[in-house]
Amino acid sequence: MKKYEVIPQVYVFKDLFSDEDLSKLMQAIENTKNVVDNDNKITPIESMLYNVHGDATNVLDPESPIDPWVTWYTFGEKSSFANKPTPDNINNEYNKFLYEFKEKLFSKIEECFEEYKKDWIGSGSWPVYVDDWSLGGRLNYGKIEILQHYYTPEQKFSITFHTDSHEHREQEPGDKHVATVTFYVNDDYEGGEIEFLNENDKSLVTYKPKKGDLTIFPSGLPFWHSAKSVISGKRKLFLRLFILWSHDGSNEWKQGLEIYGEEKWKEMSREKIQDQISNGEMDRQVLYSHEIPQDLSYGISIIVEEDKRTYVDGREM
């Protein structure tokens, strides 16, 4: 296993699986694909307002380790590894491989996260409410999601600059995203780079993942990141897992419930979020010195000079 620091607190771990395993993983996931109904897409703004994440995946095949595929906002399609034990008897060779790979991947994620924690826990940017970094207590793994980006050559980004932790809801009780783990299944496509913005020094790193790369970085501020559009080649397929903190809710949230009641307090919260969206607070748009800012729905504009841009090609590392 090798590791590479893209920017402080953003690590790439490499050489975790063989090419044979990665090729078989791609084939096994392809074998699970079903026809997706694209008529019920949830937009990112609807997600921000109502804390929903599109259609929920649901187990249909009792033997399959993969939930049925559904729409993933307007970005693409998604599935996930089902939360169920491995059956005693598995007839399908692809299903058998996926159960085995799931266990191996969890083991690799834990190994990488322990290595990551040695360098950054106690010194990095983290939510103030996280006071215990041992997994199994309030800190836990979420589901392993399987994500596919649509081909969108007509637009610059599949996902514009954002954070994963939903800061606008950090005071509410529930599972909060602390760290984001992404595992890239393939790289035989053009585009699809990940960009990390450092808002403090106005610098930008563009990272092209190599198949098999695993990234770990904080889910919250100041780690703005985007995914550039896939413009040709194979579809971009990757796995994602969030490391979560079970939050009781802030004192301010609890006080608001007592004063206004649940229905009124949640309505007030949605109004505040709508204002934040309208003011561009929820996203960032990166511009170069010669570009003109777009409307605020794309986020607050950050100007990045040419000498503050870096390209890192994971395929050549």
VEXPA-158975 format. One line per field, with one value per residue: residue in one letter; residue number from 1; y, z, x of N, C-alpha, C in turn. Coordinates in pm, whole numbers, plus 50000, padded with zeros to 5 digits. Layout:
residu	(A,...);
num	(NUM,...);
n_y	(Y,...);
n_z	(Z,...);
n_x	(X,...);
ca_y	(Y,...);
ca_z	(Z,...);
ca_x	(X,...);
c_y	(Y,...);
c_z	(Z,...);
c_x	(X,...);
% end
This chain:
residu	(M,K,K,Y,E,V,I,P,Q,V,Y,V,F,K,D,L,F,S,D,E,D,L,S,K,L,M,Q,A,I,E,N,T,K,N,V,V,D,N,D,N,K,I,T,P,I,E,S,M,L,Y,N,V,H,G,D,A,T,N,V,L,D,P,E,S,P,I,D,P,W,V,T,W,Y,T,F,G,E,K,S,S,F,A,N,K,P,T,P,D,N,I,N,N,E,Y,N,K,F,L,Y,E,F,K,E,K,L,F,S,K,I,E,E,C,F,E,E,Y,K,K,D,W,I,G,S,G,S,W,P,V,Y,V,D,D,W,S,L,G,G,R,L,N,Y,G,K,I,E,I,L,Q,H,Y,Y,T,P,E,Q,K,F,S,I,T,F,H,T,D,S,H,E,H,R,E,Q,E,P,G,D,K,H,V,A,T,V,T,F,Y,V,N,D,D,Y,E,G,G,E,I,E,F,L,N,E,N,D,K,S,L,V,T,Y,K,P,K,K,G,D,L,T,I,F,P,S,G,L,P,F,W,H,S,A,K,S,V,I,S,G,K,R,K,L,F,L,R,L,F,I,L,W,S,H,D,G,S,N,E,W,K,Q,G,L,E,I,Y,G,E,E,K,W,K,E,M,S,R,E,K,I,Q,D,Q,I,S,N,G,E,M,D,R,Q,V,L,Y,S,H,E,I,P,Q,D,L,S,Y,G,I,S,I,I,V,E,E,D,K,R,T,Y,V,D,G,R,E,M);
num	(1,2,3,4,5,6,7,8,9,10,11,12,13,14,15,16,17,18,19,20,21,22,23,24,25,26,27,28,29,30,31,32,33,34,35,36,37,38,39,40,41,42,43,44,45,46,47,48,49,50,51,52,53,54,55,56,57,58,59,60,61,62,63,64,65,66,67,68,69,70,71,72,73,74,75,76,77,78,79,80,81,82,83,84,85,86,87,88,89,90,91,92,93,94,95,96,97,98,99,100,101,102,103,104,105,106,107,108,109,110,111,112,113,114,115,116,117,118,119,120,121,122,123,124,125,126,127,128,129,130,131,132,133,134,135,136,137,138,139,140,141,142,143,144,145,146,147,148,149,150,151,152,153,154,155,156,157,158,159,160,161,162,163,164,165,166,167,168,169,170,171,172,173,174,175,176,177,178,179,180,181,182,183,184,185,186,187,188,189,190,191,192,193,194,195,196,197,198,199,200,201,202,203,204,205,206,207,208,209,210,211,212,213,214,215,216,217,218,219,220,221,222,223,224,225,226,227,228,229,230,231,232,233,234,235,236,237,238,239,240,241,242,243,244,245,246,247,248,249,250,251,252,253,254,255,256,257,258,259,260,261,262,263,264,265,266,267,268,269,270,271,272,273,274,275,276,277,278,279,280,281,282,283,284,285,286,287,288,289,290,291,292,293,294,295,296,297,298,299,300,301,302,303,304,305,306,307,308,309,310,311,312,313,314,315,316,317);
n_y	(49880,50219,50570,50902,51249,51474,51737,51903,51691,51552,51245,50995,50652,50377,50081,49873,49660,49389,49407,49210,49161,49411,49425,49211,49305,49522,49384,49228,49419,49538,49327,49344,49545,49717,49836,50179,50405,50719,50926,51033,51206,51347,51673,51841,52074,52024,51818,51957,52119,51945,51734,51486,51209,51123,50837,50557,50274,49929,49597,49337,49089,48809,48677,48847,49070,49333,49623,49721,49939,50293,50636,50896,51182,51440,51355,51095,50744,50513,50256,50025,49834,49579,49574,49303,48966,48733,48486,48130,47953,48032,48075,48221,48321,48583,48717,48584,48667,48945,48958,48865,49061,49290,49246,49244,49505,49665,49594,49700,49971,50026,49980,50183,50410,50403,50451,50705,50847,50859,51067,51291,51317,51519,51730,51834,51985,51949,51854,52010,51860,51597,51382,51141,50910,50641,50367,50225,50326,50626,50694,50562,50337,50417,50296,50117,50281,50252,50420,50594,50819,51013,51058,51375,51570,51821,51994,52150,52037,51736,51738,52032,52255,52166,52064,51756,51734,51867,52127,52308,52167,52084,52126,51980,51671,51337,51123,51243,51343,51281,51199,51135,50859,50735,50504,50415,50248,50223,50376,50431,50649,50976,51292,51353,51419,51496,51790,51990,52259,52510,52739,52931,53007,53041,52838,52559,52214,51968,51641,51338,51034,50709,50377,50177,50349,50487,50739,50954,51207,51499,51546,51791,52158,52308,52183,52204,52050,51914,51733,51678,51669,51359,51294,51123,50777,50492,50444,50627,50473,50430,50365,50464,50566,50696,50808,50824,51029,50991,51220,51411,51648,52003,52236,52471,52379,52209,52392,52552,52370,52345,52603,52674,52446,52134,52130,52406,52489,52332,52429,52692,52633,52532,52764,52920,52769,52792,53064,53059,52907,53077,53289,53180,53045,52772,52646,52666,52850,52817,53037,53160,53428,53566,53509,53550,53586,53360,53334,53347,53100,52910,52925,53098,53305,53222,53340,53200,53217,53154,53049,52920,52680,52326,52012,51675,51359,51063,50822,50814,50818);
n_z	(50000,49911,49985,49911,49942,49834,49883,50202,50439,50248,50123,49904,49863,49732,49524,49645,49558,49321,48959,48841,49031,49023,48759,48761,48952,48816,48611,48765,48890,48664,48590,48764,48681,48634,48461,48493,48628,48516,48563,48808,48932,49201,49278,49358,49508,49617,49784,49968,50090,50201,50310,50178,49972,49714,49541,49756,49781,49752,49863,49635,49524,49706,49719,49609,49664,49606,49600,49408,49122,49116,49042,49082,49211,48974,48866,48791,48825,49095,49330,49604,49839,49993,50329,50470,50586,50448,50240,50304,50089,49768,49442,49215,49050,49029,49232,49452,49437,49482,49747,49879,49799,49916,50191,50190,50103,50312,50508,50397,50392,50664,50739,50590,50697,50963,50923,50813,51030,51206,51111,51101,51288,51553,51465,51237,51035,51172,51270,51568,51749,51739,51946,51991,51829,51781,51605,51610,51829,51863,51623,51305,51019,50717,50459,50180,49890,49541,49260,48959,48710,48475,48119,48037,47830,47748,47959,48218,48471,48651,48916,49093,49292,49630,49972,50160,50400,50465,50602,50657,50800,51030,51296,51351,51491,51422,51181,51094,50834,50852,50745,50408,50198,49901,49636,49336,49058,48786,48515,48251,48088,47957,48108,48418,48637,48979,49166,49405,49612,49777,49972,50129,50037,49775,49584,49353,49304,49063,49028,48870,48900,48932,48843,49117,49307,49632,49809,50094,50280,50476,50527,50558,50579,50537,50285,49992,49697,49363,49081,48762,48438,48270,47952,47742,47646,47870,48116,48424,48717,49061,49412,49725,50062,50367,50670,50969,51226,51505,51599,51863,51827,51837,52117,52051,51855,52005,52184,52007,51926,52164,52201,51962,51868,51684,51411,51332,51384,51205,50966,50980,50963,50699,50555,50619,50497,50230,50190,50217,49994,49790,49828,49750,49930,49969,49783,49573,49303,49085,48926,48663,48613,48385,48351,48375,48654,48715,48781,49130,49205,49136,49328,49552,49406,49344,49266,49089,49025,48743,48820,49049,49003,48991,48838,48897,48801,48871,48741,48659,48881);
n_x	(50084,50055,50071,49959,49970,49743,49648,49689,49538,49397,49415,49549,49531,49704,49749,49598,49444,49455,49494,49343,49140,49013,48919,48741,48565,48448,48315,48139,47979,47863,47705,47496,47331,47023,46727,46673,46439,46410,46238,46180,46365,46547,46636,46948,46892,46638,46714,46876,46683,46492,46626,46653,46757,46708,46564,46531,46742,46651,46627,46579,46650,46711,46957,47144,47419,47395,47195,46901,46946,46902,46795,47041,47024,47057,47284,47358,47343,47275,47363,47397,47590,47415,47291,47330,47385,47627,47491,47450,47465,47564,47476,47541,47834,47932,47792,47899,48166,48131,48033,48264,48448,48341,48388,48668,48714,48608,48793,49030,48962,48943,49209,49340,49216,49301,49572,49552,49445,49659,49811,49642,49432,49345,49495,49386,49116,48810,48471,48349,48206,48292,48441,48558,48747,48735,48614,48286,48160,48006,48108,48094,48082,47913,47689,47833,47827,47747,47831,47752,47843,47661,47720,47811,47897,47830,47841,48042,48085,48005,47929,47917,48129,48130,48061,48052,47922,47689,47660,47460,47279,47398,47339,47117,46983,47110,47285,47600,47818,48155,48404,48499,48519,48639,48643,48788,48676,48729,48921,48907,48808,48742,48787,48611,48769,48863,48834,48995,48943,49119,49004,49117,49380,49321,49376,49391,49361,49365,49270,49323,49179,49324,49231,49143,49244,49207,49055,49069,48920,48825,48474,48357,48373,48696,48677,48609,48500,48481,48342,48448,48292,48222,48331,48387,48452,48451,48186,48203,48276,48242,48301,48165,48192,48076,48219,48062,47913,47713,47492,47353,47223,47247,47265,47135,46956,46791,46681,46538,46337,46196,46099,45956,45829,45820,45724,45706,45969,46120,46020,46116,46386,46404,46342,46564,46765,46686,46736,47014,47083,46993,47168,47401,47561,47589,47746,48041,48180,48441,48650,48860,49094,49009,48744,48385,48171,47896,47536,47423,47323,47502,47689,47918,48161,48500,48810,49073,49408,49625,49877,49818,49709,49709,49780,49729,49806,49679,49715,49971,50124);
ca_y	(50000,50347,50685,51027,51362,51566,51860,51863,51619,51476,51138,50889,50525,50306,49941,49797,49540,49351,49440,49103,49188,49532,49390,49127,49392,49596,49289,49185,49531,49547,49216,49376,49662,49707,49956,50280,50502,50852,51027,51080,51257,51447,51770,51874,52177,51956,51745,52054,52171,51844,51630,51359,51173,51049,50708,50465,50142,49829,49462,49257,48955,48769,48632,48951,49163,49468,49671,49769,50072,50401,50764,50965,51322,51458,51326,50964,50635,50462,50138,50011,49700,49558,49543,49171,48870,48648,48360,48006,47897,48133,48006,48308,48347,48727,48749,48533,48757,49074,48942,48855,49190,49382,49225,49289,49652,49717,49574,49797,50105,50039,49992,50316,50513,50403,50520,50846,50908,50884,51194,51407,51334,51606,51847,51878,52056,51850,51907,52025,51763,51465,51375,51004,50864,50495,50317,50134,50404,50721,50700,50437,50335,50412,50195,50134,50316,50229,50540,50608,50949,51020,51135,51512,51648,51957,52077,52146,51953,51647,51796,52154,52258,52145,51975,51641,51720,51938,52218,52376,52081,52024,52139,51883,51537,51239,51087,51351,51299,51329,51177,51076,50758,50705,50401,50429,50115,50228,50507,50432,50752,51109,51379,51287,51453,51555,51914,52033,52403,52569,52873,53026,53067,53050,52743,52452,52093,51878,51506,51235,50908,50583,50269,50118,50451,50513,50870,50988,51349,51543,51572,51927,52273,52390,52093,52216,51966,51898,51626,51726,51583,51253,51340,51013,50654,50412,50518,50642,50393,50439,50330,50570,50538,50805,50778,50902,51055,50997,51348,51433,51780,52110,52300,52567,52304,52162,52509,52589,52277,52378,52734,52686,52320,52069,52169,52544,52499,52275,52525,52802,52580,52527,52902,52963,52699,52854,53190,53026,52866,53198,53373,53110,52999,52626,52597,52760,52841,52856,53111,53211,53574,53624,53462,53632,53506,53329,53374,53296,52962,52827,52940,53217,53300,53225,53361,53125,53258,53041,52989,52851,52557,52209,51890,51553,51244,50943,50709,50819,50822);
ca_z	(50000,49905,50009,49849,49991,49725,49961,50342,50482,50137,50095,49809,49890,49605,49524,49745,49496,49194,48837,48819,49119,48977,48636,48799,49021,48713,48546,48860,48908,48539,48588,48852,48632,48596,48396,48594,48595,48531,48569,48945,48984,49307,49250,49475,49590,49695,49889,50070,50161,50271,50364,50111,49887,49598,49569,49841,49725,49824,49825,49564,49508,49838,49712,49558,49760,49552,49590,49274,49082,49109,49002,49180,49177,48829,48833,48733,48886,49214,49403,49725,49894,50088,50467,50507,50594,50332,50243,50315,49955,49663,49313,49111,49078,49048,49366,49547,49434,49541,49893,49922,49778,50017,50316,50168,50094,50448,50576,50343,50437,50805,50741,50540,50790,51078,50878,50797,51162,51269,51064,51098,51400,51654,51406,51115,51045,51200,51349,51709,51833,51734,52058,52004,51693,51774,51534,51687,51924,51783,51491,51238,50874,50645,50353,50061,49774,49408,49190,48818,48652,48337,48023,48025,47763,47722,48077,48273,48590,48694,49044,49117,49419,49744,50075,50178,50537,50485,50716,50687,50890,51129,51430,51368,51530,51315,51136,51027,50756,50909,50645,50283,50141,49764,49572,49193,48997,48652,48473,48104,48040,47950,48203,48545,48741,49105,49194,49544,49624,49904,49968,50204,49954,49637,49499,49301,49261,48982,49046,48783,48971,48867,48895,49238,49405,49740,49869,50222,50314,50559,50452,50580,50548,50415,50176,49873,49588,49251,48986,48625,48356,48186,47817,47646,47700,47953,48224,48546,48823,49184,49537,49825,50198,50462,50811,51026,51369,51552,51669,51938,51796,51917,52218,51980,51791,52109,52235,51906,51934,52283,52187,51847,51831,51577,51277,51306,51385,51080,50861,50990,50914,50552,50506,50632,50393,50101,50183,50194,49853,49708,49844,49699,50039,49976,49682,49523,49161,49064,48802,48637,48616,48266,48342,48437,48744,48678,48887,49261,49225,49116,49444,49565,49311,49392,49153,49102,48925,48669,48892,49167,48956,48982,48786,48948,48727,48951,48657,48638,49011);
ca_x	(50000,50123,49982,50003,49893,49709,49660,49679,49419,49339,49509,49519,49596,49718,49796,49523,49388,49517,49420,49245,49025,48944,48847,48628,48469,48375,48224,48037,47885,47788,47610,47383,47258,46883,46675,46645,46335,46468,46132,46160,46491,46549,46740,47029,46827,46535,46784,46916,46566,46411,46713,46628,46870,46660,46501,46606,46763,46572,46668,46480,46704,46763,47096,47233,47477,47377,47058,46866,46993,46802,46855,47125,46998,47066,47424,47379,47268,47343,47318,47477,47600,47307,47328,47280,47496,47651,47413,47527,47486,47554,47483,47596,47976,47951,47745,47997,48282,48097,48034,48403,48514,48288,48461,48805,48716,48593,48921,49125,48921,48982,49355,49376,49168,49391,49693,49514,49425,49789,49865,49554,49339,49404,49561,49318,48987,48707,48359,48383,48136,48356,48536,48606,48777,48731,48496,48202,48082,47928,48171,48064,48078,47787,47683,47916,47745,47802,47786,47788,47813,47616,47798,47757,48001,47783,47860,48177,48091,47897,47891,47992,48202,48041,48113,47964,47872,47562,47677,47334,47199,47487,47283,47009,47026,47120,47419,47671,47934,48280,48509,48453,48608,48599,48725,48765,48673,48789,48974,48909,48716,48801,48718,48584,48867,48817,48905,48992,48964,49160,48944,49200,49486,49270,49447,49306,49430,49283,49324,49267,49196,49358,49148,49199,49278,49113,49080,49006,48932,48713,48351,48308,48456,48693,48716,48525,48549,48388,48374,48432,48207,48275,48298,48397,48507,48362,48122,48282,48215,48320,48235,48181,48147,48096,48239,47953,47903,47574,47485,47229,47168,47309,47180,47049,46849,46700,46610,46441,46225,46118,46034,45868,45767,45892,45680,45745,46115,46170,45984,46212,46513,46397,46350,46703,46841,46651,46811,47154,47094,46976,47286,47518,47646,47597,47840,48140,48214,48580,48670,48993,49093,48945,48606,48281,48088,47759,47445,47458,47280,47620,47776,48001,48274,48638,48901,49198,49506,49684,49990,49766,49643,49797,49717,49792,49753,49697,49753,50116,50193);
c_y	(50125,50457,50811,51138,51460,51709,51818,51810,51545,51372,51046,50766,50440,50162,49858,49665,49513,49396,49335,49125,49307,49504,49305,49206,49467,49504,49251,49294,49548,49441,49244,49483,49628,49837,50053,50375,50642,50962,51089,51131,51358,51543,51795,51978,52116,51877,51839,52098,52067,51727,51493,51333,51092,50919,50623,50332,50039,49690,49389,49111,48911,48721,48745,49038,49309,49503,49715,49911,50169,50528,50822,51114,51337,51417,51196,50861,50579,50332,50136,49865,49685,49525,49410,49073,48790,48520,48238,47948,48005,48065,48088,48344,48495,48770,48704,48624,48888,49067,48940,48990,49292,49368,49271,49442,49715,49706,49675,49939,50127,50056,50132,50426,50518,50473,50670,50915,50939,51023,51314,51421,51414,51729,51903,51956,51952,51913,51907,51918,51624,51461,51234,50946,50712,50452,50219,50204,50496,50736,50564,50451,50340,50298,50222,50159,50284,50337,50543,50748,50934,51084,51272,51601,51793,52049,52053,52046,51853,51699,51918,52153,52260,52077,51864,51642,51795,52030,52288,52294,52026,52035,52038,51749,51443,51209,51201,51295,51363,51316,51105,50981,50723,50607,50397,50294,50114,50367,50521,50524,50884,51204,51308,51317,51508,51681,51953,52181,52437,52714,52976,53091,53072,52962,52627,52334,52006,51740,51408,51099,50795,50474,50202,50220,50465,50646,50882,51137,51389,51579,51718,52035,52256,52309,52092,52129,51950,51775,51679,51623,51474,51283,51233,50891,50575,50498,50521,50573,50401,50402,50442,50525,50661,50749,50876,50918,51068,51115,51364,51560,51883,52164,52400,52497,52259,52277,52556,52500,52310,52506,52733,52559,52265,52119,52310,52557,52443,52366,52643,52759,52576,52667,52954,52898,52759,52986,53163,52983,52989,53287,53305,53051,52849,52567,52705,52743,52898,52921,53147,53360,53637,53590,53553,53544,53481,53367,53298,53152,52864,52837,53069,53201,53309,53236,53288,53168,53135,52973,52919,52722,52446,52090,51770,51434,51117,50821,50701,50820,50686);
c_z	(50000,49936,49952,49901,49876,49775,50107,50378,50370,50093,49985,49849,49763,49628,49632,49691,49365,49076,48809,48904,49070,48851,48669,48873,48921,48645,48638,48882,48782,48534,48673,48794,48595,48527,48504,48543,48623,48542,48707,49008,49095,49278,49375,49565,49675,49809,50003,50155,50249,50324,50308,50012,49766,49640,49658,49769,49812,49772,49756,49553,49641,49835,49678,49671,49723,49549,49447,49248,49072,49062,49117,49147,49025,48778,48756,48798,49004,49260,49532,49760,50003,50227,50508,50508,50465,50342,50251,50179,49850,49529,49207,49145,49099,49188,49472,49553,49505,49693,49946,49910,49881,50147,50304,50167,50232,50524,50529,50388,50581,50817,50698,50637,50915,51044,50866,50933,51231,51234,51093,51213,51510,51597,51285,51143,51056,51276,51499,51796,51830,51842,52081,51864,51681,51706,51620,51794,51846,51642,51424,51087,50824,50545,50247,49943,49645,49318,49047,48772,48510,48250,48010,47956,47739,47843,48137,48388,48594,48825,49068,49258,49537,49855,50095,50311,50565,50607,50755,50779,51006,51272,51457,51419,51410,51280,51056,50956,50812,50807,50525,50229,50003,49702,49424,49124,48861,48622,48322,48048,48036,48035,48337,48655,48866,49128,49340,49550,49766,49902,50038,50118,49805,49541,49463,49257,49186,48985,48956,48850,48878,48924,49012,49342,49509,49804,50002,50246,50401,50475,50459,50539,50606,50288,50064,49763,49483,49171,48846,48543,48286,48043,47710,47716,47778,48058,48346,48660,48947,49304,49637,49958,50284,50601,50888,51177,51407,51648,51738,51896,51889,52021,52153,51915,51894,52169,52137,51907,52052,52265,52079,51815,51705,51439,51241,51296,51256,50962,50860,50937,50762,50492,50511,50523,50257,50083,50154,50049,49763,49713,49797,49805,50036,49880,49650,49372,49143,48927,48788,48610,48499,48258,48419,48528,48688,48793,49016,49285,49203,49233,49441,49477,49383,49270,49181,48989,48863,48747,49019,49129,48943,48929,48834,48877,48805,48872,48636,48768,49047);
c_x	(50088,50023,50046,49912,49869,49716,49652,49540,49346,49441,49456,49600,49591,49766,49729,49471,49460,49431,49312,49121,48944,48863,48724,48522,48384,48273,48108,47933,47800,47678,47486,47291,47113,46841,46629,46538,46388,46363,46117,46289,46468,46663,46823,46964,46716,46598,46824,46798,46499,46493,46679,46742,46825,46596,46591,46623,46692,46607,46554,46524,46766,46907,47191,47289,47455,47228,47028,46916,46876,46872,46936,47119,46988,47205,47441,47289,47347,47281,47399,47489,47493,47361,47265,47397,47510,47569,47504,47562,47462,47575,47554,47741,48004,47906,47845,48119,48250,48088,48177,48474,48467,48365,48605,48813,48699,48725,49025,49091,48964,49133,49399,49333,49256,49521,49668,49506,49557,49841,49775,49455,49410,49470,49488,49191,48876,48591,48392,48318,48198,48465,48591,48623,48782,48601,48419,48122,47989,47984,48155,48075,47935,47789,47790,47823,47821,47745,47837,47749,47763,47724,47733,47861,47960,47802,47997,48189,47977,47839,47978,48052,48106,48121,48011,47888,47742,47568,47548,47244,47283,47434,47172,47064,47032,47264,47481,47795,48060,48394,48447,48559,48555,48697,48689,48782,48741,48843,48977,48800,48792,48718,48706,48683,48796,48900,48885,49030,49008,49112,49032,49308,49449,49349,49356,49394,49330,49346,49249,49287,49241,49268,49219,49241,49167,49149,49008,49027,48813,48591,48308,48406,48595,48720,48611,48583,48439,48429,48347,48354,48286,48233,48316,48456,48404,48293,48212,48210,48303,48234,48261,48125,48172,48122,48153,47966,47755,47560,47350,47156,47229,47211,47085,46931,46745,46619,46503,46318,46135,46039,45926,45788,45832,45853,45726,45897,46175,46137,46081,46348,46514,46406,46493,46788,46812,46725,46959,47178,47089,47099,47414,47608,47674,47699,47942,48153,48354,48592,48817,48982,49019,48796,48510,48197,47950,47667,47476,47415,47395,47718,47855,48126,48408,48729,49033,49292,49572,49796,49947,49693,49747,49718,49798,49726,49783,49740,49904,50195,50250);
% end
